[in-house]
């Protein structure tokens, strides 16, 4: 196994162990969610409707990238 695969497995193991030891996942991720909401609100100039649209566009963009990556993986197999 290559060093890169070893590092990935070790990182994955650490992440799963960390989440297994987290009693309140919602509280643990709250600061990140608040920061992302603040980012969208700042980009929208304080307009909550525009911030909601920016948030939806962000997640649609992520979904598109994910679908493209899955398609590339499927087509290369």
N, C-alpha and C positions, 0 to 999 in steps of 0.2 A: 504494500500500500504506500502511496506517495505521501510526502510530508503534508501536502496541501489537503489530501483526504483525511489524514490523521488530525490535522488542526480543525477541520470542519467537524469531525466526529467529537473531538474534545469540546469544542464550542457548543455543539448541540447538546451534549451530555450536561455541560454546565448550565445551559439555559433551562433544560428540563428539570434539573435538580433545583435551580433557583425558583422556578414557578411552582414546583411541588412543595416548596417550603414557604410559599407566600399565602398567608391565610386570607387576605382580602385583595383579590386581583383588581377590583374596581378602584380601590384606594391607591394601589401601587401605580396604576396608569393614569390617574386623575391629573397630575401635573402636565403630562404630555398632551392629554386631550384639551386641557385648558389653554396650553400654549398654541396648539393648532387652531382652536377657535379664535384666540386673540389675533393670530396671524391673518386669518380670513377677514376678521372684523377690521383690522388695520388696512388691509388691501382694499376693502370695500368702503373706506372712509367713514366707518361707523354705521353704515346702513345694514341692518340685519338681513333684509331681503337679498341684497347683493352678496352679503357674506354667505348666505345659504346657497346661492347659485354658484359661488366660487367653490364652496365645499363640495357640491354635487359634481362640478366639473373636475375637481381634483380626483374624486373617487372614480369617476367615469374614465379619466385618463389612466389611472392605475389599472382598471379593469381591462382597458384596451391593450395596455402593455403586457398584462398577464396573458391575455388571449393570444397575442402575437407570439409570445415566448413559448406557450404551449404548442401552438401551431408549428413553430420552427422545430421544436423538439420532436413532435410527431412526424413531421416531414423528413427529418434527418435520420429517423430510425428505419 
